[in-house]
Amino acid sequence: MSKDKTHIFKLTNREQEVYELLLKGFTQKKISEILGAKLSSIQSYAHIIYEKKGVSGVKELIEVANA
């Protein structure tokens, strides 16, 4: 079995939107403004994305995505 956790869990449509904006370098606050969502919701989405992608934060998320 592969050790690569990045493809184990599929992202929901909303998580995918947040994921793409995180990869573009937007802050969670800016993403909340862009998507018209509460900051706490975006923080929750980010946490779920990090768990699903097996990373600890946005910097590592970007590194994994660009690998």
Steps between C-alpha positions, in 0.01 A plus 500: 500500500623847413611732779363795300197620697410778258258289298338293777219743577307692237428864575145631493420773248532770767824353634633496144416871462682583823791272405549675166492844662748391768733379226472840331629658821182657634466532875212329675349842571514597132353161400208564737440834326528349151263213577268701724549259790582545865869495585434220750353290218805555282725411793305176543527421128873567509545267797306223323703553181827478694384175662388351169824600328715383792666836562531731801440839337474709189875514432523120497177479298654715228823298507310173460283641221808620310696176548 
